[in-house]
Amino acid sequence: MISKSTIDAVFETARVEEVIGDFVQLKRAGSNFKGLSPFSDEKSPSFMVSPVKQIWKDFSSGKGGNAVTFVMEHEHFSFPEAIRYLAKKYNIEIEETVQTDQDIAEANEKESMYLVSEFAQKFFQSTMLNSDEGQAIGLSYFKERGFTSDTIKKFGLGYSPETWDAFTKEALGQGYKLEFMEKVGLTILREDGRHFDRFKGRVMFPIQSMSGRVLGFGGRILTNDKKAAKYLNSPESDIYHKSKVLYGIYHAKQSIAKLDNCFLCEGYTDVIQMHQAGIENVVSSSGTALTPDQIRLINRLTKNVTVLFDGDAAGLRASIRGIDLILEEGMNVRVCSFPDGDDPDSFAKKTPHDDLIRYLDENAMDFIQFKASLLMKDAKNDPIKKAELIRDMVTSISKIPDRIKREVYVQECARIMDISEEVIFNTLAQLTQKDISDANKKIKQEQKAFEVHKTENVAVNAKVDVQYILERKIIELLLRYGNVEEEFKDSFWKADEDGELKRVEERTKCKVYQRIFLSLQDDEVEFVNPHFKDIYNNLMDFFNQNNEFNLEKYLMDLPPEMAQEITSIIMEDEKNPLNNWEAKEIYVKMKETTISQNVTETVLTFRRFLIDKVIREVMYNLPKESNADNSEVLSLITDYNKLSKDIAEILGRVVIPYSF
C-alpha cells in the first residue's frame, strides 16, 4: 500500500495543467486552458482545465476531476497506478508497505497484463545486453543500424533468445502467471499443453502507451527463414489495440506539443533514427494502415501533420490514402518524400542534424502540390488520366470540414491543373451532396424506430427544469464558498407597540454552509435530484467535520460519478456564461455580486419556486364538485400567495408565476 504521506505529496506537487499537457495540447483561454477532448471525437475544443481550482472538465463526455482522476480516466489506471505515475513524473519517492500475497492475488487482470509486459521488456533488454547470444545477434544488429547505447536504452530495445521457451520459463520462475503471458501474446499454448515463446529469435521493439506503459511488442527476425514473417506484432489484447496506438508517442508527445507539428512515418527504426538525429516529434503507424483513432491521438497534441514517405513510387501511392483521413479530422497536412532508395531511417542516419532540418523544411509540400507532382507523372498528356487525377484531388478537398480552407484549395488545384475553379466547385458540390445524401439516408433509417419517442422528448425538453437549475446553483455555492464566513441580512415582518406590522432587518454572521442548511431546514426542503441530494448531504457532513475545504482533496475520496458531477458544476460557467435565466424567472446572480447576496437571493428564489409549486399542486387537487367546500383550501392558497409575494418583494421583483 502507498503511504498517505506519499499520496498527499503527489496531490500537493502535481499541477493539473502540466499533467494533462503531456497528453492534450492546451491553449490559454483567459484564466483557464482549453483543448480537444481526449475522450471523444470532436472538432471544436470543449475540454477545459482550471489551474486555479486544479480541476478539469470534459464537456463532450461529461468526465471531470483532478490530476489523478485524469490519469486514471485516460490511461485506465487504478488509483495506486495513477499515484505511481505522477510520483515518477515529479520525482517523489514512494513510501509503501511490502505487498502481501493477498495484495498480489487481488491485482486486477489488466494490471497483471501490464506487469507481465513490463517484465518482458526488461527481460528482453537484459538478455540482449548481458548474454553472449544477445550481444552477438541482437546488440550487433542495432549497432549496425547505427543506434547508440543511449538510444537503445531510451526505446527499451531488446532480444528474445532462440530457445523455444526462454522467456516463459523465466517469467514463471519469477511468479508471473501463464494465463496472462498468453493473454498478451508473449506465450503461445499448444493443444497438448506445451508452450513456447511467440517472439523467439527476434530483436524486440516495445510498444508504449502515451504514458509509457508497455502495451505490446514488435519483433523482427534476423534469419533468412522464408516461412517466418519478417515482422511479428503482439496480438490484440485488453491492453493492446494496434489501431489506437502510435509507436513512439510516449517519447514524442512533449516535442509534438511544443513544436506544434508531428512527423508521421511507417516503421519502428524510422522513429528511432529520427530521434537519434535530434528530431523527436515523430511517430509511426508501425507498418499498419493509418486509422482514425491514431490520427485523433495526434490531434490531441497538434493540428499539423507532416507525412514522411519513402522514395519508391509504389510505396508513395499506397500511402497517400491516409491523407484523406487526416483531412477529415480538420488537420493540416504536409507531405515530405525522400530521394529514391531512401527512407526516414537511412536518410536521417547519413544526414547531419542541421541539413536534415533544412531538408524537411524545404521539401515538405502541401498535399495538393504533392498529389499533383506524384500523379501527373502517370497522367502526362493522357486527358482521361488527368481527369481522374483532378477528381482524386477534389475528393481529398471534399474531406476538409472548414469551408474557407476548401475554397483556398480549390483555387490552388485550379491553378496547378490549369482548369477553371467553376468546374472544380461543381464537382465538389456533387461529391458533397452525395455525402450528405448518404448520411441523411443512414440517419433516417436509424431514426424511424425512434420517431414517437423523439416527439415526446421534444415536448418534455421544451420546458426548463427550474428546480434542477436552482438545486445545482445551491451545490455550486457550497462548493465555492461553503466554508466562507459572511454577514447575512434577514428581512421579516414584526409588530410594533401599536400592533402594526413593519418590515425589519436583522444582520447575522455565519458560514455559508450553515446559512444554507438552516434556510432549507426551516422549510423542510429536500432536493429532488438524487445526485444533488447525495452531494448536498456529503458536503454538509464534510463541512461539519472539517475546518478547511480544499476542493482537490475533497474530490480524492469521492466516487467517480459524484466527482464528475461536481467538476461539471464548478466548470460549467467557465465554458458558457449564464443564459438569460431571468426571462424564465430564474434569478441566478453572477459571481461579481457579494457572496451573501448571491446566497440569499438563490435560497429565496428556491423557496419561492417551491411555494408556487405547492400552490399549483393544491389547486390541481381541488375537489371538482360544484357543492364542495373549498374555503379552507382557498385560504391556504391565499396564504401561500402572500408568502410568495413577500419573497418577491424582498427580492425586488414583480410577481410572475413559474410555469410547470
KAMO-V789462 format. One record per residue. SS is DSSP state (h for helix, s for strand, l for the rest). Layout:
SS
SS
This chain:
l
s
l
h
h
h
h
h
h
h
h
h
h
l
l
h
h
h
h
h
h
l
l
l
l
l
s
s
s
l
l
s
s
s
s
l
l
l
l
l
l
l
l
l
l
l
s
s
s
s
l
l
l
l
s
s
s
s
l
l
l
l
l
s
s
l
h
h
h
h
h
h
h
h
h
l
l
l
h
h
h
h
h
h
h
h
h
h
h
l
l
l
l
l
l
s
l
l
l
l
h
h
h
h
h
h
l
l
h
h
h
h
h
h
h
h
h
h
h
h
h
h
h
h
h
h
h
h
h
h
l
h
h
h
h
h
h
h
h
h
h
h
h
h
l
l
l
l
h
h
h
h
h
h
l
l
l
s
s
s
l
l
l
l
l
h
h
h
h
h
h
h
h
l
l
l
l
h
h
h
h
h
h
l
l
l
s
s
s
l
l
l
l
l
s
s
s
l
l
l
l
s
s
s
s
s
s
s
l
l
l
l
l
s
s
s
s
s
s
s
s
l
l
l
l
l
l
l
l
l
s
s
s
l
l
l
l
l
l
l
l
h
h
h
l
l
s
l
h
h
h
h
h
h
h
h
h
h
h
l
l
s
s
s
s
l
l
h
h
h
h
h
h
h
h
h
l
l
l
l
l
s
s
s
l
l
l
l
l
l
l
h
h
h
h
h
h
h
h
l
l
l
l
s
s
s
s
s
s
l
l
l
h
h
h
h
h
h
h
l
h
h
h
h
h
h
h
h
l
l
l
s
s
s
s
s
s
l
l
l
l
l
l
h
h
h
h
h
h
h
l
l
h
h
h
h
h
h
h
h
h
h
h
l
s
s
h
h
h
h
h
h
h
h
h
h
h
h
h
l
l
l
h
h
h
h
h
h
h
h
h
h
h
h
h
h
h
h
l
l
l
l
h
h
h
h
h
h
h
h
h
h
h
h
h
h
h
l
l
l
h
h
h
h
h
h
h
h
h
h
h
h
h
h
h
h
h
h
h
h
h
h
h
h
h
h
h
h
h
h
h
h
h
h
h
h
h
h
h
h
h
l
l
l
l
h
h
h
h
h
h
h
h
h
h
h
h
h
h
h
h
l
l
l
s
s
s
s
s
s
s
s
s
s
s
l
l
l
l
l
s
s
s
s
s
s
s
s
s
s
s
h
h
h
h
h
h
h
h
h
h
h
l
l
l
l
l
l
l
h
h
h
h
h
h
h
h
h
h
h
h
h
h
h
h
l
l
l
l
l
h
h
h
h
h
h
l
l
l
h
h
h
h
h
h
h
h
h
h
h
h
h
h
h
h
l
l
l
l
l
h
h
h
h
l
l
l
l
l
l
l
l
l
l
h
h
h
h
h
h
h
h
h
h
h
h
h
h
h
h
h
h
h
h
h
h
h
h
h
h
l
l
l
l
l
l
l
l
l
l
h
h
h
h
h
h
h
h
h
h
h
h
h
h
h
h
h
h
h
h
h
l
l
l
l
l
l
l
l
l
